[in-house]
Amino acid sequence: MAVITAKLVAELRAKTDAPMMECKKALTEADGDLAKAEELLRVKLGTKAGKAAARVTAEGVVASFINGNNGALVEVNSETDFVSKNDSFLALADAAAKLIAEHNPADVEALSALAYEQDGFGPTLEDVRKGLIGKIGENMSFRRFKAFNGSNLAAYLHGSRIGVVVEFEGDATAAKDVAMHVAAMKPVALTSADVPAELIEKERAVASAKAAESGKPAEIVGKMVEGSVQKYLKEVSLADQVFVKAADGKQTVAQMLKAANTTVKSFTLYVVGEGIEKKVDDFAAEVAAQMAAAKGA
């Protein structure tokens, strides 16, 4: 009888995402044959797509689509950067952006139910997603999206990991430049007045702690804190930021837009994986620990 090592169990788990003890049982039944054990698990526990659904998708792409005054921005995630370059995965992301712009679905569930066929899978976008998970062997998901309609739109994609859509009135070139600026400088709001209160309070707390260490009188400390907050607001407000293409290195975005007789009504910025906690697993160590625990039971 073959020796079932922790490394072999970890390899099978990585392929199937099945529980470790199930992997050990399957390998035992298959006398150490990895391929046979994988098939046994597929029969017992279902398809790879079902098991992959629990894995973290922190990589991926941002895709956009604009047709006249209708458009969309969507983030589609994968587990690895390698899959984010896969042609089928990229086609799925582009299709999702187009469907969002055309149908304005209410949420991811509604988006997933829209009609779409690709690579022999269908008849819905969700069916294609599941089919590609089984084909590629990696989880993928539609994380977030926004549909736009009724406004002039300008989009900018920095590679495939950062995407921006700007709603504007005025000059299209100026709006495109603003979209590029947003991708580079990542403002959090259009103006200082639009910065969320919780972000301001967080900055004020940090500034207060730093100022308190100065040992200066309370009146001076108060002015230091207020100065820090105002500096922060200028740094994160689109209108107050120095325009990335400013010839003099001083012109703000607001000044550039005024000169171009253009108004930016809103912007949407997506950065792939932003806010997602990436999971790092040491499968071999985890398997060894559980197998040791099982022996002691």
SEVOPA-521035 format. One record per residue: x, y, z of N, C-alpha, C in turn. Coordinates in steps of 0.05 Angstrom, whole numbers. Example, Ala and Ser with C-alpha at 12.3 -4.5 7.8 and 13.67 -1.06 7.14 Angstrom:
<ropas>
<ropa <264, -114, 156>, <246, -90, 156>, <264, -66, 156>>
<ropa <257, -45, 142>, <273, -21, 143>, <258, 1, 157>>
</ropas>
This chain:
<ropas>
<ropa <17, -24, 0>, <0, 0, 0>, <18, 25, 0>>
<ropa <10, 44, -17>, <26, 69, -20>, <25, 86, 6>>
<ropa <47, 100, 11>, <48, 118, 34>, <35, 144, 27>>
<ropa <15, 153, 42>, <1, 178, 37>, <14, 200, 53>>
<ropa <30, 216, 39>, <45, 237, 53>, <28, 263, 54>>
<ropa <37, 280, 72>, <23, 306, 75>, <26, 322, 49>>
<ropa <49, 320, 36>, <53, 335, 11>, <34, 325, -11>>
<ropa <29, 299, -12>, <10, 288, -32>, <-18, 297, -26>>
<ropa <-26, 297, 0>, <-52, 307, 7>, <-56, 336, 0>>
<ropa <-35, 352, 6>, <-36, 381, 0>, <-39, 386, -30>>
<ropa <-25, 370, -46>, <-27, 372, -75>, <-55, 366, -85>>
<ropa <-67, 346, -74>, <-95, 339, -82>, <-114, 361, -73>>
<ropa <-110, 371, -49>, <-128, 392, -40>, <-126, 417, -57>>
<ropa <-101, 424, -65>, <-97, 447, -82>, <-112, 444, -109>>
<ropa <-114, 420, -118>, <-127, 415, -144>, <-157, 415, -141>>
<ropa <-168, 405, -119>, <-197, 401, -116>, <-210, 420, -96>>
<ropa <-194, 431, -77>, <-205, 447, -56>, <-223, 431, -37>>
<ropa <-220, 405, -37>, <-235, 388, -20>, <-223, 388, 8>>
<ropa <-239, 381, 29>, <-228, 379, 56>, <-205, 360, 58>>
<ropa <-185, 366, 75>, <-161, 350, 76>, <-165, 321, 82>>
<ropa <-183, 315, 101>, <-187, 287, 109>, <-201, 272, 86>>
<ropa <-218, 286, 70>, <-230, 274, 47>, <-209, 268, 26>>
<ropa <-189, 286, 24>, <-167, 281, 5>, <-151, 256, 14>>
<ropa <-146, 254, 40>, <-131, 231, 50>, <-146, 205, 45>>
<ropa <-172, 206, 49>, <-188, 182, 45>, <-188, 173, 15>>
<ropa <-190, 194, -2>, <-191, 188, -31>, <-164, 177, -40>>
<ropa <-142, 188, -30>, <-115, 178, -37>, <-111, 149, -27>>
<ropa <-121, 144, -3>, <-119, 117, 8>, <-134, 97, -10>>
<ropa <-158, 105, -17>, <-175, 88, -34>, <-162, 84, -62>>
<ropa <-149, 105, -71>, <-136, 103, -98>, <-107, 93, -96>>
<ropa <-99, 84, -73>, <-72, 73, -69>, <-50, 93, -78>>
<ropa <-55, 119, -71>, <-35, 139, -77>, <-36, 150, -106>>
<ropa <-54, 140, -122>, <-56, 151, -150>, <-71, 177, -149>>
<ropa <-56, 199, -155>, <-67, 226, -152>, <-91, 231, -172>>
<ropa <-87, 223, -196>, <-109, 227, -216>, <-134, 211, -209>>
<ropa <-131, 187, -200>, <-154, 171, -192>, <-167, 183, -168>>
<ropa <-151, 192, -149>, <-162, 204, -125>, <-178, 230, -132>>
<ropa <-168, 245, -151>, <-182, 269, -159>, <-209, 262, -171>>
<ropa <-209, 241, -187>, <-235, 233, -199>, <-254, 223, -178>>
<ropa <-245, 209, -158>, <-262, 199, -137>, <-275, 223, -122>>
<ropa <-259, 244, -117>, <-269, 268, -104>, <-289, 282, -121>>
<ropa <-284, 283, -147>, <-303, 297, -165>, <-330, 284, -163>>
<ropa <-330, 257, -163>, <-355, 242, -161>, <-369, 246, -134>>
<ropa <-353, 246, -113>, <-364, 247, -86>, <-373, 276, -79>>
<ropa <-356, 296, -86>, <-361, 323, -76>, <-371, 342, -96>>
<ropa <-373, 335, -121>, <-383, 353, -142>, <-361, 365, -159>>
<ropa <-369, 384, -176>, <-350, 395, -195>, <-330, 414, -182>>
<ropa <-309, 419, -197>, <-288, 438, -188>, <-300, 466, -183>>
<ropa <-320, 473, -200>, <-332, 500, -197>, <-344, 503, -170>>
<ropa <-358, 482, -161>, <-371, 485, -135>, <-352, 488, -112>>
<ropa <-329, 474, -113>, <-309, 475, -92>, <-293, 501, -94>>
<ropa <-288, 510, -119>, <-272, 534, -122>, <-286, 559, -112>>
<ropa <-312, 558, -108>, <-327, 582, -100>, <-318, 593, -73>>
<ropa <-305, 577, -57>, <-297, 586, -30>, <-270, 600, -31>>
<ropa <-256, 599, -53>, <-229, 610, -54>, <-230, 640, -60>>
<ropa <-211, 654, -48>, <-210, 683, -50>, <-201, 692, -78>>
<ropa <-216, 711, -89>, <-209, 722, -115>, <-201, 751, -112>>
<ropa <-175, 755, -109>, <-164, 782, -104>, <-149, 793, -128>>
<ropa <-146, 777, -149>, <-134, 787, -174>, <-157, 792, -193>>
<ropa <-150, 798, -218>, <-171, 802, -238>, <-166, 826, -256>>
<ropa <-188, 837, -267>, <-186, 860, -285>, <-209, 879, -280>>
<ropa <-206, 904, -290>, <-227, 923, -291>, <-232, 927, -321>>
<ropa <-258, 926, -329>, <-266, 929, -357>, <-286, 952, -359>>
<ropa <-286, 965, -382>, <-305, 987, -386>, <-318, 984, -414>>
<ropa <-341, 997, -417>, <-355, 997, -443>, <-370, 1023, -445>>
<ropa <-367, 1037, -467>, <-382, 1062, -471>, <-394, 1062, -499>>
<ropa <-419, 1068, -500>, <-433, 1071, -526>, <-451, 1095, -524>>
<ropa <-441, 1118, -534>, <-456, 1142, -532>, <-458, 1151, -503>>
<ropa <-482, 1155, -493>, <-485, 1164, -465>, <-490, 1141, -446>>
<ropa <-487, 1117, -455>, <-489, 1093, -439>, <-462, 1080, -435>>
<ropa <-457, 1071, -411>, <-431, 1059, -406>, <-431, 1042, -380>>
<ropa <-408, 1030, -375>, <-405, 1013, -351>, <-376, 1010, -343>>
<ropa <-372, 1005, -318>, <-346, 998, -307>, <-351, 974, -289>>
<ropa <-334, 953, -292>, <-338, 929, -277>, <-312, 917, -268>>
<ropa <-311, 906, -244>, <-288, 891, -234>, <-295, 862, -234>>
<ropa <-279, 846, -248>, <-283, 817, -248>, <-258, 804, -237>>
<ropa <-261, 788, -216>, <-238, 777, -201>, <-231, 748, -208>>
<ropa <-206, 742, -204>, <-196, 715, -207>, <-177, 709, -183>>
<ropa <-168, 685, -180>, <-151, 678, -158>, <-122, 686, -163>>
<ropa <-113, 685, -188>, <-85, 690, -195>, <-83, 710, -217>>
<ropa <-60, 724, -218>, <-55, 743, -240>, <-53, 728, -266>>
<ropa <-44, 703, -266>, <-41, 688, -290>, <-68, 685, -305>>
<ropa <-89, 678, -290>, <-115, 675, -302>, <-126, 701, -312>>
<ropa <-119, 723, -299>, <-129, 749, -307>, <-119, 757, -334>>
<ropa <-100, 742, -345>, <-90, 748, -372>, <-101, 728, -393>>
<ropa <-118, 709, -383>, <-129, 688, -400>, <-150, 701, -419>>
<ropa <-149, 694, -445>, <-166, 706, -465>, <-196, 702, -459>>
<ropa <-203, 678, -449>, <-231, 672, -443>, <-240, 689, -419>>
<ropa <-223, 692, -399>, <-230, 708, -376>, <-233, 737, -384>>
<ropa <-216, 748, -401>, <-218, 775, -411>, <-243, 779, -427>>
<ropa <-250, 759, -443>, <-275, 761, -459>, <-299, 762, -441>>
<ropa <-298, 747, -419>, <-320, 747, -400>, <-323, 775, -387>>
<ropa <-301, 787, -380>, <-302, 814, -367>, <-313, 835, -387>>
<ropa <-303, 834, -412>, <-313, 853, -432>, <-343, 849, -437>>
<ropa <-351, 824, -438>, <-380, 819, -443>, <-397, 829, -420>>
<ropa <-387, 826, -395>, <-402, 836, -372>, <-405, 866, -373>>
<ropa <-384, 880, -381>, <-385, 910, -383>, <-406, 918, -404>>
<ropa <-407, 904, -426>, <-426, 911, -448>, <-454, 905, -438>>
<ropa <-458, 882, -425>, <-485, 875, -415>, <-495, 895, -394>>
<ropa <-477, 904, -377>, <-485, 924, -357>, <-494, 950, -370>>
<ropa <-479, 959, -390>, <-486, 984, -404>, <-512, 981, -418>>
<ropa <-518, 958, -429>, <-542, 954, -445>, <-567, 949, -428>>
<ropa <-564, 936, -405>, <-587, 927, -390>, <-590, 940, -362>>
<ropa <-569, 953, -352>, <-569, 966, -326>, <-581, 948, -305>>
<ropa <-569, 925, -300>, <-579, 906, -279>, <-577, 918, -252>>
<ropa <-594, 909, -234>, <-595, 921, -207>, <-572, 912, -189>>
<ropa <-562, 888, -193>, <-541, 877, -177>, <-527, 854, -191>>
<ropa <-507, 842, -178>, <-492, 821, -190>, <-510, 797, -198>>
<ropa <-529, 791, -181>, <-547, 769, -187>, <-563, 774, -213>>
<ropa <-573, 798, -216>, <-587, 805, -240>, <-569, 805, -265>>
<ropa <-544, 814, -261>, <-524, 813, -282>, <-519, 785, -291>>
<ropa <-515, 767, -271>, <-509, 739, -277>, <-530, 725, -292>>
<ropa <-555, 734, -289>, <-578, 721, -302>, <-582, 730, -331>>
<ropa <-567, 750, -341>, <-570, 759, -368>, <-560, 739, -388>>
<ropa <-573, 739, -411>, <-566, 719, -432>, <-539, 724, -444>>
<ropa <-523, 703, -445>, <-496, 705, -457>, <-485, 677, -461>>
<ropa <-471, 674, -484>, <-458, 648, -489>, <-429, 653, -498>>
<ropa <-412, 635, -489>, <-383, 637, -495>, <-369, 611, -491>>
<ropa <-351, 604, -508>, <-335, 579, -505>, <-352, 554, -502>>
<ropa <-375, 554, -514>, <-393, 531, -511>, <-409, 530, -486>>
<ropa <-408, 551, -470>, <-423, 552, -445>, <-446, 573, -447>>
<ropa <-467, 570, -432>, <-490, 587, -433>, <-513, 573, -421>>
<ropa <-537, 584, -422>, <-545, 608, -438>, <-543, 634, -422>>
<ropa <-533, 634, -398>, <-531, 660, -383>, <-502, 666, -376>>
<ropa <-497, 690, -367>, <-470, 698, -359>, <-460, 681, -336>>
<ropa <-478, 674, -318>, <-471, 657, -295>, <-462, 629, -305>>
<ropa <-476, 618, -325>, <-469, 592, -335>, <-442, 593, -348>>
<ropa <-435, 615, -362>, <-409, 618, -374>, <-388, 620, -352>>
<ropa <-393, 635, -331>, <-374, 638, -309>, <-368, 610, -297>>
<ropa <-389, 595, -291>, <-385, 569, -279>, <-370, 550, -298>>
<ropa <-377, 552, -324>, <-364, 535, -343>, <-334, 541, -345>>
<ropa <-327, 567, -344>, <-299, 574, -346>, <-284, 567, -320>>
<ropa <-297, 567, -297>, <-284, 558, -273>, <-277, 529, -275>>
<ropa <-295, 513, -286>, <-289, 484, -290>, <-268, 480, -310>>
<ropa <-268, 496, -331>, <-248, 493, -353>, <-220, 502, -345>>
<ropa <-219, 525, -331>, <-193, 537, -324>, <-183, 526, -297>>
<ropa <-203, 519, -280>, <-195, 507, -254>, <-190, 528, -232>>
<ropa <-202, 552, -235>, <-197, 573, -216>, <-222, 589, -212>>
<ropa <-227, 597, -187>, <-251, 613, -182>, <-249, 640, -195>>
<ropa <-272, 651, -202>, <-274, 678, -213>, <-301, 689, -206>>
<ropa <-303, 716, -203>, <-328, 727, -193>, <-331, 756, -203>>
<ropa <-356, 764, -205>, <-363, 792, -211>, <-365, 807, -185>>
<ropa <-346, 824, -179>, <-345, 837, -153>, <-363, 861, -150>>
<ropa <-361, 879, -170>, <-376, 904, -168>, <-378, 917, -196>>
<ropa <-397, 934, -199>, <-400, 947, -225>, <-417, 972, -221>>
<ropa <-416, 990, -241>, <-433, 1013, -242>, <-441, 1019, -271>>
<ropa <-466, 1024, -274>, <-477, 1031, -301>, <-481, 1061, -302>>
<ropa <-476, 1072, -326>, <-479, 1101, -330>, <-498, 1106, -354>>
<ropa <-516, 1125, -351>, <-533, 1132, -374>, <-542, 1161, -372>>
<ropa <-545, 1174, -395>, <-555, 1201, -396>, <-534, 1223, -394>>
<ropa <-508, 1216, -392>, <-487, 1236, -389>, <-465, 1231, -410>>
<ropa <-449, 1252, -415>, <-425, 1248, -431>, <-406, 1232, -414>>
<ropa <-392, 1213, -426>, <-375, 1195, -411>, <-347, 1194, -423>>
<ropa <-327, 1192, -406>, <-299, 1188, -414>, <-288, 1166, -396>>
<ropa <-274, 1148, -409>, <-263, 1125, -394>, <-233, 1124, -398>>
<ropa <-219, 1113, -377>, <-191, 1108, -379>, <-184, 1083, -364>>
<ropa <-169, 1065, -377>, <-160, 1041, -364>, <-130, 1041, -363>>
<ropa <-119, 1038, -340>, <-90, 1037, -337>, <-83, 1007, -336>>
<ropa <-74, 997, -359>, <-71, 968, -361>, <-98, 955, -359>>
<ropa <-100, 935, -341>, <-126, 923, -336>, <-133, 923, -307>>
<ropa <-116, 936, -290>, <-120, 935, -261>, <-133, 961, -249>>
<ropa <-132, 982, -264>, <-144, 1007, -255>, <-163, 1018, -276>>
<ropa <-187, 1025, -269>, <-206, 1035, -288>, <-221, 1059, -277>>
<ropa <-227, 1079, -295>, <-240, 1103, -287>, <-261, 1111, -308>>
<ropa <-285, 1119, -299>, <-304, 1131, -317>, <-312, 1158, -305>>
<ropa <-312, 1178, -322>, <-319, 1205, -314>, <-344, 1214, -328>>
<ropa <-363, 1225, -313>, <-387, 1238, -325>, <-381, 1268, -327>>
<ropa <-386, 1280, -350>, <-378, 1307, -354>, <-396, 1323, -373>>
<ropa <-392, 1349, -373>, <-404, 1367, -393>, <-382, 1384, -404>>
<ropa <-379, 1386, -430>, <-358, 1403, -441>, <-339, 1388, -460>>
<ropa <-314, 1392, -456>, <-293, 1381, -475>, <-286, 1353, -468>>
<ropa <-288, 1335, -488>, <-282, 1306, -484>, <-253, 1301, -478>>
<ropa <-235, 1317, -490>, <-206, 1313, -485>, <-199, 1320, -456>>
<ropa <-210, 1342, -447>, <-205, 1349, -419>, <-216, 1328, -400>>
<ropa <-239, 1317, -406>, <-251, 1296, -389>, <-234, 1271, -389>>
<ropa <-223, 1264, -412>, <-206, 1241, -414>, <-181, 1245, -397>>
<ropa <-170, 1270, -398>, <-147, 1276, -382>, <-153, 1274, -352>>
<ropa <-177, 1282, -345>, <-185, 1279, -317>, <-187, 1250, -308>>
<ropa <-198, 1233, -326>, <-199, 1204, -320>, <-171, 1193, -316>>
<ropa <-152, 1201, -333>, <-125, 1193, -330>, <-113, 1203, -303>>
<ropa <-119, 1227, -296>, <-110, 1239, -271>, <-121, 1223, -247>>
<ropa <-146, 1217, -248>, <-159, 1201, -226>, <-145, 1175, -222>>
<ropa <-138, 1161, -244>, <-125, 1135, -243>, <-97, 1138, -229>>
<ropa <-84, 1161, -235>, <-57, 1165, -224>, <-57, 1174, -195>>
<ropa <-75, 1193, -189>, <-75, 1206, -163>, <-96, 1196, -143>>
<ropa <-115, 1182, -152>, <-135, 1168, -135>, <-148, 1186, -115>>
<ropa <-161, 1208, -123>, <-176, 1225, -105>, <-200, 1209, -93>>
<ropa <-210, 1218, -70>, <-232, 1204, -58>, <-259, 1219, -63>>
<ropa <-257, 1244, -72>, <-282, 1259, -76>, <-277, 1282, -97>>
<ropa <-299, 1293, -107>, <-296, 1314, -127>, <-284, 1339, -114>>
<ropa <-295, 1347, -91>, <-286, 1371, -77>, <-282, 1365, -48>>
<ropa <-270, 1385, -34>, <-266, 1381, -5>, <-292, 1377, 10>>
<ropa <-314, 1390, 1>, <-340, 1387, 14>, <-352, 1360, 11>>
<ropa <-342, 1344, -9>, <-353, 1318, -14>, <-337, 1295, -1>>
<ropa <-315, 1302, 13>, <-300, 1281, 26>, <-316, 1270, 49>>
<ropa <-319, 1243, 51>, <-335, 1231, 73>, <-326, 1240, 101>>
<ropa <-345, 1245, 118>, <-339, 1255, 145>, <-322, 1236, 161>>
<ropa <-326, 1209, 156>, <-310, 1190, 172>, <-280, 1191, 165>>
<ropa <-274, 1198, 139>, <-246, 1200, 131>, <-234, 1225, 144>>
<ropa <-250, 1247, 145>, <-240, 1272, 157>, <-234, 1268, 186>>
<ropa <-252, 1255, 200>, <-249, 1250, 229>, <-225, 1232, 235>>
<ropa <-221, 1213, 217>, <-198, 1195, 221>, <-172, 1211, 217>>
<ropa <-171, 1229, 197>, <-147, 1245, 193>, <-144, 1265, 216>>
<ropa <-166, 1276, 226>, <-164, 1294, 249>, <-153, 1281, 274>>
<ropa <-161, 1256, 278>, <-151, 1241, 302>, <-121, 1236, 300>>
<ropa <-112, 1229, 276>, <-83, 1225, 272>, <-68, 1251, 276>>
<ropa <-78, 1272, 264>, <-65, 1299, 266>, <-64, 1308, 295>>
<ropa <-86, 1303, 310>, <-87, 1311, 338>, <-67, 1296, 355>>
<ropa <-63, 1271, 349>, <-44, 1255, 364>, <-15, 1265, 359>>
<ropa <-10, 1271, 334>, <17, 1281, 327>, <22, 1309, 339>>
<ropa <2, 1326, 337>, <5, 1353, 348>, <8, 1354, 378>>
<ropa <-5, 1335, 392>, <-4, 1334, 421>, <24, 1328, 430>>
<ropa <39, 1314, 414>, <67, 1306, 421>, <86, 1330, 419>>
<ropa <77, 1352, 407>, <95, 1375, 404>, <99, 1390, 430>>
<ropa <80, 1387, 449>, <83, 1400, 474>, <76, 1430, 473>>
<ropa <64, 1439, 451>, <58, 1467, 448>, <30, 1473, 460>>
<ropa <24, 1499, 465>, <-1, 1507, 477>, <-25, 1497, 461>>
<ropa <-48, 1493, 475>, <-72, 1482, 463>, <-80, 1498, 438>>
<ropa <-78, 1524, 440>, <-86, 1541, 417>, <-70, 1536, 392>>
<ropa <-44, 1532, 396>, <-26, 1526, 374>, <-31, 1498, 363>>
<ropa <-36, 1479, 382>, <-42, 1452, 374>, <-67, 1451, 357>>
<ropa <-87, 1466, 365>, <-112, 1467, 349>, <-108, 1477, 321>>
<ropa <-91, 1497, 318>, <-85, 1508, 291>, <-69, 1487, 275>>
<ropa <-51, 1473, 288>, <-35, 1452, 274>, <-53, 1430, 263>>
<ropa <-73, 1422, 280>, <-91, 1401, 272>, <-108, 1410, 248>>
<ropa <-119, 1435, 250>, <-135, 1445, 228>, <-119, 1448, 202>>
<ropa <-94, 1456, 205>, <-77, 1458, 182>, <-72, 1431, 169>>
<ropa <-68, 1411, 185>, <-64, 1384, 174>, <-88, 1374, 160>>
<ropa <-112, 1379, 171>, <-137, 1370, 159>, <-141, 1384, 132>>
<ropa <-136, 1410, 131>, <-140, 1425, 106>, <-120, 1415, 85>>
<ropa <-96, 1408, 93>, <-77, 1398, 74>, <-86, 1371, 63>>
<ropa <-97, 1354, 81>, <-107, 1328, 73>, <-130, 1331, 53>>
<ropa <-149, 1350, 58>, <-171, 1354, 40>, <-162, 1362, 12>>
<ropa <-142, 1378, 10>, <-132, 1386, -16>, <-118, 1363, -30>>
<ropa <-106, 1345, -15>, <-92, 1322, -26>, <-111, 1301, -38>>
<ropa <-135, 1299, -26>, <-154, 1278, -34>, <-178, 1288, -50>>
<ropa <-180, 1314, -54>, <-202, 1325, -70>, <-193, 1330, -98>>
<ropa <-208, 1319, -117>, <-201, 1321, -145>, <-196, 1350, -154>>
<ropa <-215, 1368, -147>, <-213, 1396, -156>, <-188, 1410, -146>>
<ropa <-179, 1402, -122>, <-156, 1416, -110>, <-129, 1403, -117>>
<ropa <-129, 1379, -128>, <-104, 1366, -134>, <-90, 1380, -157>>
<ropa <-63, 1380, -157>, <-48, 1391, -179>, <-51, 1372, -203>>
<ropa <-60, 1383, -225>, <-65, 1367, -249>, <-39, 1353, -258>>
<ropa <-41, 1327, -263>, <-17, 1311, -270>, <-2, 1321, -295>>
<ropa <-17, 1334, -313>, <-5, 1343, -338>, <0, 1374, -337>>
<ropa <-1, 1386, -314>, <3, 1415, -311>, <31, 1422, -320>>
<ropa <32, 1440, -340>, <58, 1449, -351>, <75, 1463, -330>>
<ropa <61, 1478, -313>, <76, 1494, -293>, <79, 1479, -266>>
<ropa <67, 1455, -265>, <69, 1440, -240>, <52, 1451, -217>>
<ropa <35, 1470, -223>, <19, 1483, -202>, <-11, 1483, -209>>
<ropa <-18, 1483, -234>, <-46, 1485, -242>, <-63, 1462, -230>>
<ropa <-85, 1469, -217>, <-102, 1449, -205>, <-121, 1438, -226>>
<ropa <-134, 1415, -219>, <-153, 1404, -237>, <-176, 1423, -242>>
<ropa <-185, 1437, -221>, <-207, 1456, -223>, <-199, 1479, -243>>
<ropa <-175, 1488, -241>, <-166, 1509, -259>, <-164, 1499, -288>>
<ropa <-155, 1475, -292>, <-153, 1463, -319>, <-181, 1461, -331>>
<ropa <-200, 1451, -315>, <-227, 1447, -325>, <-240, 1474, -332>>
<ropa <-235, 1494, -315>, <-247, 1521, -320>, <-236, 1532, -347>>
<ropa <-210, 1528, -352>, <-198, 1538, -376>, <-210, 1523, -401>>
<ropa <-217, 1498, -396>, <-228, 1482, -418>, <-259, 1484, -420>>
<ropa <-270, 1501, -403>, <-300, 1504, -401>, <-314, 1477, -398>>
<ropa <-304, 1461, -380>, <-314, 1434, -375>, <-320, 1430, -346>>
<ropa <-342, 1414, -341>, <-350, 1408, -314>, <-350, 1378, -310>>
<ropa <-337, 1368, -290>, <-339, 1340, -283>, <-360, 1336, -262>>
<ropa <-380, 1320, -269>, <-403, 1315, -251>, <-397, 1293, -231>>
<ropa <-382, 1273, -239>, <-375, 1251, -221>, <-352, 1235, -233>>
<ropa <-340, 1219, -216>, <-320, 1199, -226>, <-323, 1174, -210>>
<ropa <-317, 1151, -223>, <-317, 1125, -210>, <-290, 1112, -215>>
<ropa <-277, 1104, -194>, <-250, 1092, -195>, <-251, 1064, -184>>
<ropa <-242, 1044, -199>, <-239, 1017, -190>, <-210, 1009, -192>>
<ropa <-199, 997, -170>, <-173, 985, -170>, <-176, 956, -163>>
<ropa <-166, 939, -179>, <-169, 910, -175>, <-160, 901, -147>>
<ropa <-178, 886, -134>, <-171, 875, -108>, <-170, 894, -85>>
<ropa <-177, 919, -90>, <-176, 940, -69>, <-195, 931, -46>>
<ropa <-184, 929, -22>, <-200, 923, 1>, <-204, 893, 6>>
<ropa <-194, 876, -12>, <-197, 847, -8>, <-173, 836, 6>>
<ropa <-177, 821, 27>, <-155, 809, 42>, <-147, 783, 28>>
<ropa <-122, 783, 19>, <-113, 759, 5>, <-106, 737, 25>>
<ropa <-115, 713, 20>, <-110, 691, 38>, <-85, 676, 29>>
<ropa <-67, 671, 49>, <-43, 657, 43>, <-44, 631, 59>>
<ropa <-43, 608, 45>, <-45, 582, 58>, <-18, 567, 57>>
<ropa <-10, 555, 79>, <12, 537, 79>, <-1, 509, 80>>
<ropa <-7, 498, 57>, <-23, 473, 56>, <-8, 450, 69>>
<ropa <18, 448, 64>, <33, 425, 75>, <32, 425, 106>>
<ropa <36, 449, 117>, <36, 451, 147>, <8, 446, 157>>
<ropa <-13, 456, 143>, <-40, 451, 152>, <-47, 422, 151>>
<ropa <-39, 409, 129>, <-45, 380, 126>, <-31, 364, 148>>
<ropa <-5, 370, 152>, <10, 355, 172>, <-2, 358, 200>>
<ropa <-12, 382, 206>, <-24, 387, 232>, <-50, 371, 236>>
<ropa <-66, 371, 215>, <-92, 356, 217>, <-88, 326, 217>>
<ropa <-68, 317, 201>, <-63, 288, 201>, <-52, 279, 228>>
<ropa <-36, 296, 240>, <-25, 289, 267>, <-47, 288, 287>>
<ropa <-66, 308, 285>, <-89, 308, 303>, <-106, 284, 300>>
<ropa <-109, 275, 275>, <-126, 252, 269>, <-114, 226, 281>>
<ropa <-88, 224, 280>, <-74, 201, 291>, <-77, 199, 321>>
<ropa <-77, 223, 333>, <-79, 224, 362>, <-107, 220, 373>>
<ropa <-127, 222, 354>, <-155, 219, 363>, <-162, 191, 370>>
</ropas>
